Amino acid sequence: MFDEKKIKNLRVAQNLSLKQLSEKSGVSVSMISQIERNKTDPTLTTLYKICKGLGVSISSFLEKDDQSAHIIRKNQRKTLLFPQSHTKYELLTPVTDGNIEMIKIHLEPGQDDKQLVVHEGEECGHVLRGEMTVILRDEEYILQEGDTIRFNSNTPHRFLNHTEETAVSVWAMTGRIV
């Protein structure tokens, strides 16, 4: 489960005002305030931007894996759950240093992350169940079960679920964002 108190604790520890974090992250003051007060859940994109502004990785919100872990068993996966947005991210790789990560994303019906994200690396996603839309800059790609997409993560991108069914996909990324 996502712990919104950690954002405020990190911000306060760095002596940053809401306005300063907003300027560093590109996330509005009101959105950061709502997240810190548990009025809304951040999307993964918003959380990534806030973490970038704080100079930490998303994995700082998760318990670290044993450094010797090479295998993540199904029942040992770390999960980022955003109850208000009905989105769940399962980490399929250890939360340790490394250049590649895999994430299983569950997008509930109507889920639409309105913010485009840009980061270093490359991404490859495969739809296991349902359909989802991937937006790359100004282009929309509807992916159906069994479809795969690959793109440079420097391309502004976002995901949404345009259907009435949960979309489940697996993503591999270089230049870790979690």
C-alpha positions, 0 to 999 in steps of 0.5 A: 500500500502506498504511504502518502506520509512518506512524501511529506516526511521527505519534503520536510526533511529536505526543508522544501515547501510545497511550492518548492517541491512543485517547482522541482517536480512539475506537479502542482502545489494543490496535487502534492497537498492533496496527496500528502493529506490522503485526499487523492492517490498519485498516479505512478507518473505523478509519484515518479515526478515527485520522487524525482523532485525529492531526489529519491526513487520510488523504491524508497517507499518500499522495503528493500529486498535481500541484496542476494535475491535473484528470484522473486516468488509470486507471494514475495512481490512488492506492490504499490497499490493506489486504492483511490485510483484503482491501480496496482503495480507489482514489482517482478524484479528485486528492489535493488540496484540494477539497470532493468526492472519488470512491473506487472500493471493492473489498470482498472476500467476507466483508469486514465493517467493524464500526465505524460512521463519521460525518463531515461531508458527503454520500455517494452510492454505486453498485454496479458489480459484486456485492452489498454491504450498507450499514448506516445507523444501525440500518437495513440496505440490500442493494445489488445491481449497478446500485443507487445509494444517497445519504445524509447522512454525519452518519448513522452508517454502514458497509459490508460484503460479505455474499456470496462475490463481490468487490463493487465500488462507486464513491462520491462524497463531499462533505466529503472524508475522504481 
